[in-house]
Amino acid sequence: MAMKRITDERITVVGLLALAVWLFVVLPIYHRPLPSMAVTPTTEECFHRLLSVCFVIPSESHGGIFGFAEFVQAFALLVLIFTVTGVRYQFRVATAPIPLWLLTYLGSALIGMFTLLSDLWFAQRYPIPWFLSSQAYWQFALGLLFLSIALTWLWFAYVQPPKFGRSNAFRFTRAVYRNVMQGNDGDLPVVADELERSADSIIKFASAAFEPNHAERKHEEAAAENYAWDLLLIIGNRRFCRYVASGAPNVAIALFEAVAEAKQYNVPMSQFSCALSTEALLNRDSLLYHEDAGFFFGYFGYARPFTNTIFGNFRFVEALATNGNSPLDVDLAVRWKFDGQQLEAYTRAVLTTFKAALAEGAFHQNSYALNRAFGIIEASCSDLYKIDDPLSAQERSDIHDRLNAVVGFINDAIDAMEKAGIQKTRLRRRDEIHKWRDDYYDRIANLIFEVIGHAASLKTREFEGWSIQYSSIWSRLSNFDHGKTRKIVLFKVRRLLYEEIKGVASRPNFLNAKYLGYCLNVLGVKEGNKSDFRRDDYPLRKATISIARKNYLALVQRLPKVGAAVLLGTITFDKDKKQLVKTYSEGLNLVAPTETLDLIEPTTAATSV
């Protein structure tokens, strides 16, 4: 059985007690000259002998160093100080590796009784062994013991605050548990801040629970590991994480850095990481909002200690997502209420993890954390259809802000992939239906495809609809960047659009109809020349026009509601001329310019149901 480790604090206390005992018992024996010097108490001086010990009458008491009156004053002052001391120091005393409260009570009781007894004994001049006949030594020893108690308190409360360890694992966990359970608004920030000092040891002991021989060890030996495990679950409390995010982000940074150093990613921090990121996003004064850009936020904008530590370790984030929730898994009730500022902060966090994944060489890895994060980002602009309804200026602005945050994230992700280097990929995947084979080119392309789908739900003919569908999405994603990564991603986006809209011919539905309408709206109804502006869009524009020309009349005859879903923005259907008409802004013209697309009459087979 392994020997129990003795902490430095316990050695210090034992040393002080041993010194006091030596001064109280041993030193008085030698305070007189030796018998050989002929000054040992004579028979006449001895009041009584018992077991060869000479009892003498002590000299009359004339006050001293540390009497009962001094003890009462010092004890009252000590009690006052301990009563008014703050939560921080009470927590430190409660988590000391020795039962400090009990030792203080017993020690003070013994010192008080012996002080009172010594004053009485010497005042009444009762017989006493000759080697204890000096009241000064009694008072010195008792005063030293009292001073040792006070110094021990000061040691643990101020000089060397206790850390989580094998000797105080239960007391430390119990103190955190009680404070978290009570949930006092003034106490929790202090308790959260006190955990920083123990972050390394907590992760160390929690990680030891995965050692092969952990299950075979006795309960006493494995107690610290079990308490560390419980402690990490306790701090996963949402209310506690609110104070960590607002007032003690250093605790979260220390814990995540300890995990990164130990490289033990199975510690139970799923609840803590999820609650922490949720509360950090809810609190607009948290450090997460002050790590945007160094030009505006100074050092923290450049170093980004909170964002990089919490979200920058891809292996740990992925391990948390695999076992439960990661920092990217924001609470469902919160993510559905994201505004533009919150979503922008969240996308910065996701981008940090995404860059870390690229740096780890996980380009082809199916990441649970990032897949779910991409889903959250995509769903954040799922209410674009509300633009068709009467909304307040604030509501409209919020929808635009969230869309801008999503498109900005996509552009930043493409830039990050470009910097990480071009990866091997398949541009066409006609024979692959398994999404787990996708790489990040495919995942970003799928994200763009879904965002386009939300934008295609807009029916308004106002300029705002065109601004969202073309200016905010299509144009910003093309953005004149000729990098190879963007070309690959946009090629995959066009392939996804083509695979969807070609279904209008064989399996028409509202989904492929609105995608067809979006393509017609942003690409136009004229093929133009291949060398024209945006020549990369030419194949998709040509295919879109061909599909609409051949199938729209049949679609209107068979499924008129589905046919109406194609008419987005300023595209209208001229039933008499059998044309699709796209109307542009009149600008300085007297009449708004238009473009038309002649439609082909369907065959009998095509129109039959």
N, C-alpha and C positions, 0 to 999 in steps of 0.2 A: 504494500500500500504506500502510495506516494506520501511524503511528509507534507504536512500543512504549512503553507508559506506564511511566515511572520512578517507583517508589514513594518515599514520604518516607523510609522506612528506608534505602533504598539511597543516597539523597542524603546522609543523615547519615553513613553509613560512608565514602563517597567523600570527604566533606569532612574527616573525621578523618584519613584516610590522606594527603590532600593537605597538611594542616597538618603531619603528621609528616615528610613528605618535605621540606617547606620548611624546617623547623627542622633537619633532619638534613644537608641539602645546601647550601641557599642561605644560611641565616643564618651558618654558620661562616665563609663567605667574607668577610662584612662585620663580623666580630667584632673585627677590628683596624682601626686608623685607615687612611685612604686614602693612596695613595702620595704625594700632594701634601703630606702632613703629615710626610714624611721619616722614617717609621718602618717602611717596607717592609724586609724582611730584606735585609741587604747580602750582598755576595758572600762575605764572610768567614763570615756566619752560615749560608749555604747549604752543606749537606753535599754536595749534588749537584743539578745542573740537568738536567731532562729535558723537552724540548719547551717550553722557557721556563718550566717549573714548578719552583719552588724546593723542594727536599726538605730538611727540617731534622731535627735530632735532637730528639725530644720531651723535655720535662722528665721527671724521674723520677716514677713513679706513686706517689701517696700515698693510695690508696683513692679512692672517689668516690661518685657518686649511685646508680648502678645497675650494679654489677658482676656477674660470673658467680655469685658466692655469693648475692647478693640475688635474682638470676633463678631459681636453683634453689629457693630457699625459696618465692618467690612462685608459681613454676610448680607445686611440690608442693602448695601450699595450694589453688591453682586446680583442680588435678586432683582433689583430695579433695572439694572443694565440688561439682564437676560429677558426681562419682561418686555421692555420697549425695543429690543433688538428686532431687526427686520426679518422678513420671510426668508431672505437669502441665507442668513446666518443660522436661523432655526433649521432650515433644510440641511445645511452643512453639518450641524450638530447631530441631527436625526440620522444622518447617513454615515456617521463616524464608524470606524472599524471596531470600536469598543462601545459598550452600553454606557455612554457618557452621562445620560440623565440619571441612571441608577447609581453609578459610581459617585456622581456629585452629591446625590441625596445621602447615601450612606457615609461618604467621607465627611460631609458637612456635619452630619449627626454625631459622628465619632469625635470630630475635632471640637464641636461645641460641648459635648459631655465631658471630655477630658480637660478642656480649658476651664470649665466651671468647677470640675472636681479639683484641679490643681490649685485654683484660687482658694477654694475652701480648705484644702489640705494644708497649704502653707500658711493661710491666715490663722488656722486653729493650731498649727504646729503639731500635727499628728506625727507619730513616729514613721520613719521612712527608711528604706535601705540607704546606706551611706553613699552608694554610687548614683542614687537618684535624688540626692538632697539639694541639688542646685535648681532652683525654680527657673533660672535663666535658660537652662538647657531644655526644660520642659516647654517653655514658651517658644524657644527657638525652633524646636522640632515641630510643634503644632502649627506655628506660623508658616514654616516651610511647607508642610503638607497642604495648608490652605492655599498658599501661593502656587503650589504644584497644580492644584485643581483649577485655579484661575488661568494659569499658563496653558494647561491642557485645552481648556475651552478656546483660548485665543489661538492656539496652534491649529486646531481644526476649523475654527470659524474664520480666521484671517490669514495666518501664515501659510499653512499647507492644507487647503480644503480637501476633503476626501474624494477619491475617485471610486468608480465601480470596480470592485475586486472580489476575490474569493471570500475574504473575511467579512465583507459588508454587503454581499449581494442581496441577501434578503432584506436588510434594512433599507438599502438604496431603492430597491424595487417597490417596497411597501410605501416609502415616502412619496415616490412619483405617483403610484397608484392612488393614494389618498388625495393628493393635490389635483390630479386629473379628474377624479370622481367628484370632488367638491366643486371644481370649475370656477373658483374665485377669479374674477377679472384682474385683481391686483396681484394674485399669487402666480398664476400660470406663466406670465412672461418671465418672471424670475426663475421659476423651476426650469423653464425651457432653456434659458441662458446657462443655467448650471450644468446642463447635460453636455455642453460642448467639451468640457474638460474630460469627460469619461467616454467620449465617442470611440476612441481607439480601443479601449478595453471592452466596451460593450460589444463591438463588432468582433473583436478577437474571441471572446467567450461564446458569442452566438455562433460563430463559424466553427468553433470546436465541437459543436453538437453534431457535425457531419463526419467527425473522425470515425474510422472503422470500429474502434474499441469503445465508443461512447456508450452503446447499449449495454456493454458488459461491465461497466464501471459501477461502483456503488453509488447510492443516491447522494451521499455526502460529498463525494468527489465530483459528481456531475451537477451539483446544485447550482453553482455559479453559471454554468452553460444554460441550464433550464431557466434561471431567473433572467439572464440576458435575453433569451428568446421571448419570454413573457414581456419584458420591458419594451422591446421593439414593437410588440403588438399593442401595448398600452398606449404608446405615443402615436399610434395610428388614429387616435381619436380626432374627429373633425374639429371639435372645439379647441383642443390643444394645438392642432396645426394652424389654426387661425392666428394664434399668438406667435407661433414660430415664424409664419410668413410675414407678419407685421412688425415684430419687434426682435426676433432672434433668428434671422436667417443663417447666422454663423453656425448654429447647431446643425441645421440640415446640411450645410456645406461640410462640416466636420464629419458627419456620419457618412455621407457619400464619398468623401475623400478616403475615409478609413476602409470602406468597401473596395474602392479602387486599388488601394495599397495591398489589402489582403487578397484580392482577386477571388473572393468567396462570394458568389452571386446568388446563393440560395438562402440568404438570410431573410427573415419574414418582414420585409419592408414594403410590401405591395400596398397595404392600407395607408401607411405613412406617406409614401410618395404620391399616391393618388389624391389624398386629402390635402397634402401640402400644395400641390400644383393648383388644385381647385381653389383653395383659399388665397393663394398668391394672385390668381386671376381675378378673384372677386374684390380684393383689396387693391385699389388703384394707386395706393401709396407704397405698395410692396416693392422690393428691389427689382422684381421682374420688369416693372414699368420704367425703371431708371437705368436700364442697360441696353438702350436702343442703339444710339450712335454716339461715338466718342466726341464728335463735333459739338453735340448739344449737351451731353451728360458727363463729359470729362473722363476721369480715370475709369469709373465704373462702366462707362459706355465702351471703352476700349478693352478692359480686362474681362468684364462680364463674369465675375466670380460665381454668382448664383446660377445664372443660366447655363454656363459651361459645365459646372460641377453637377447640377441636378440632371441636366438633359444631355450632357456631352459624352457620357460613357455608354456607348451603344450596347456593349455586351451586358451591362447591368440592366439597362432599360429593357432590353429584349428578354432577359431572364425574368424580370418582374412581370412583363406582359405575358410570358408563357405560363407563369405560376398564378397569375391573378391580374392585378392592375399595375400599370406602369405610370410614371409621371405624366404621360401623354393621354391617359385615360381619365379625362375630366368627368366629374359627376354629370349624369344625364340631364338633370334638372337645370344645371348651370349652362351646359353647352347649348341648349336650345334657346337660351336667352342672351347669347353672346351679342354684344354690340360691336361696332367697328374697331374700337380701341382694344377691347378684350380679344377679339379675333386676331388682330395684328400681333398682340403679345403672344398669343398661342402659336401662331404660325412661326414666329421667331424661335420659339422653343422647339417646334417640330423640325424646323430647318437646321437647328443645332444638332439634333439627333441624326438627321438625314446626312449631314456632312460627316458626322462621326462614323456612320455606317459606310460611307464611301471611303473614308480613310482606313477603315478596318478591312476593306476589300470584300464587303458583303453586297456587291452590286447585284448578284443573282440570287441572293438569299430571300426567302419568303419571310418577311418580318411581320410578326403579329402586331408589334407596337406601331410601326409605321403604317401598316395597312389600316388599322383602326383609326389612326390619326388622320390619314388621307380621307377616310370616310367622314370624320367629324368636319373636316375642312369643306368637303364637297357638300355636306348637308347644310352648312351654314348659309348657303345662298339658295336654298331650296324654295324660299318664299319670294323669288323674283316675280312670280305671277301676280303678286299683290300690287305691282305697279299699275295694273289695269284698273284697280279699284281706287276710289277717293281716299287719299291718305293725307295725314298732316305732313308738314314740311320736315319735321323731325323724323318721322317714320321713313319717309322717302330718302332722306339723307343717310339714315342708318343702313338701309338696304344697299345704297350705293357704296358706302364705306366698307361694308362686309365684302361686297363683290370686288372692290379694289384690293382689299387685303388678300383675297383668294388668288386673284390674278398676279398680284405682286409676289406671293409665295411661289407660284408656278414659275414665274420668270427667274426668281432667285434659285429655285431648285435646278432649273436648266443650266444656269450659270455655274452652279456648284458642280454639276456633272461634267460640264465642259472643262473646268479646272482640274477635275480628278482624272481626266483622260478618257479618250474614246474607248468604249468597251464593245466586245463582240456581241452581236445581236442578230436576230432574224427579222427582216423588214416585213415579210408576209408570213402569216401563220394560219393558212387556210385549214391545215390538217390538225391543228392543236386546239383542243377545247379546254385544257386544264390550265386554270389561271395561276396555279402554283409554279408553272414554268416561266411566268413572266419575269422580266427584269425591270429595272427602274425606268427604262425608256417606255415600256408598256404601261407601267403604273401611272406615270405622269401623263401619258397620252390618254389613259382611261379617265383620269381625273379631269382633264380638259374636256373630254367627250361628255362627261356627266354635267359639268358646268354649262356647256353649250345646251344640253338638254333642258336644264332649268331656264336658261335664257330663252329657249324656243317656246316656252309656255306663255311668253308675252304676246298679246294680240294687239296692243294699242297701235294706232296709226300716228301717234304723236312722235315728235323728234326724240323724246326720251327713250322710246323703245329702240329706235335705230342707234341711239348713243350707247345703249347697253349691249345690244347684239353685235354691233360692229366696232364701235370705238373702244368700248371698255374690254371686250374679249378678243375678237378676231384680230383687230389691228394691233392691240398691245402685245398679243402673243407672237405675231409675226415680227413686229418692231424692227425691221430692217437689220436684224442680226443674222449674219451669214455663217455663224458657227456651225460646225458639223453636228453637234449635239442637238441644236434646235432644229436643224433640217431633218434629223432622224425622228425626233419626237413629233414634229408636225406632219411628217410623212405618215406616221402611224395613226395620227389623228384623222387624216384624210381617208386612210384605209378604213378606220372604224366608221366614219360617216358614210362612206360608200357602201360598206357591208350592211349598214342599217337602212339606207334609203332605197337600195335596190329591192328590199322586201316589199315595197309598195306594189310591185308587179305581181307577186305571188301570194303574199300574206299581209295585205294592207291592215294597218291599225293606227291608232292615234299617235303612237310613239314614232313610228317611221314617217308618218305624215308630217309631224311637227319638225322633225329633223330635215325633211325635204324642203319644207317651207323656210327654215332657217338658212339653208344653203342657197336657196333662190334669192332670199332677201339680201344676204351679205355678198354673194358672188355675182348676182345679176342674172338676167335672162338672155344675154347675148354672149356667144362663145368668144368673140374677139379673136385676136391672134395669139399664138403661143409665145411670142416674144414681147407681148405687152406687159404692162405693170403687173407685178405679182404673177410671174409666169409659173411659179410652183403650184399655184392654185388652178392652172389651166386644165389639167386632167380631171380634177374633181368638178370644176365648173362645166366642162363638156359632158361628163357623165350625168350630172344633176339635170342639165337641160334636156338631155336625151331621155332620161327616165320620166321627167314631167311631160314632155311632148307626147310620149307614147302611151302613158298610163293615166293622165289626169282626167280625161273625159270619161274613161271607163270607171275610174274611181268615183266621180261625181254621180254617175248613173247608178252604180251599185251601192255605194256607201256615202251618201251626200254629206253626212256629218263628219266623216273622216276626210272627205274632200275639202270641207270648209276649214279643217285644221291646218291645211297647207297654206292658207292665205294669211301670212304674217305681215305685219308692218303695212307698207304701202302697196303690197301686191293684191290685186283684185282679179276677179274672173269675169270676162265679158262673154256671157252665154250666147249672145247673138253671133258674135264674130268668132266664137270658140278660140279665145285667146286669154293668156295670162298677161296682165298689164302691170308693170312696175312704174310707179310715179315717183319722181325725184323732187327735191325741194325746188321751188320756183326761183329762189334767189332774186336776181335782178331781171329775170325774164317776166314777160307779161303773162305767159302761160307756163305752167309747170311741165318740164320735159318728161316724156314717158318712153318706155321700151316695152315691146310686145313679144310674146312667144306664141307662135301658131301651134295649135294642138292637133293631133292626129285622131281621126275618128276610130273608135275601137271596133274590132271585128265582132261578129256574132258570138264566137266562142269566148271572147274576152269579157263580154258583158253578161254572159249567163252566170247565174248564181249556182 
